[in-house]
């Protein structure tokens, strides 16, 4: 029973964090996004710096992507999103990667950016 209660608390915490993250995604800098993940995944300072660089690179490529028609935009940014998630996972420990996957799924369920297609808290993302 105690474990069920802990799992419920964890899920509530992740849900709260994902709502805050979704609201923050639209204006966050790559550094702010990385700091957000640092808090959620307990990243080291080195990991946070690497994730910020990944977000910055992703944001620059996203700016060059085709905008306008939503279908074209989705097609042009989907590979970028997938690559961003893959790069971030490369920086994470296995335990952190599991938490990151949970954040992606939770954000999608709560109506946020479809991370499963690759956007990083930048949403990301």
Secondary structure, 3 states (H helix, E strand, C coil): CHHHHHHHHHHHHHHHHHHHHHHHHCCCCHHHHHHHHHHHHCCCHHHHHHHHHHHHHHHHHHHHCCCCCHHHHHHHHHHHHHHHHHHHHHHCCHHHHHHHHHHHHHHHHCCCCCHHHCCCECCEC
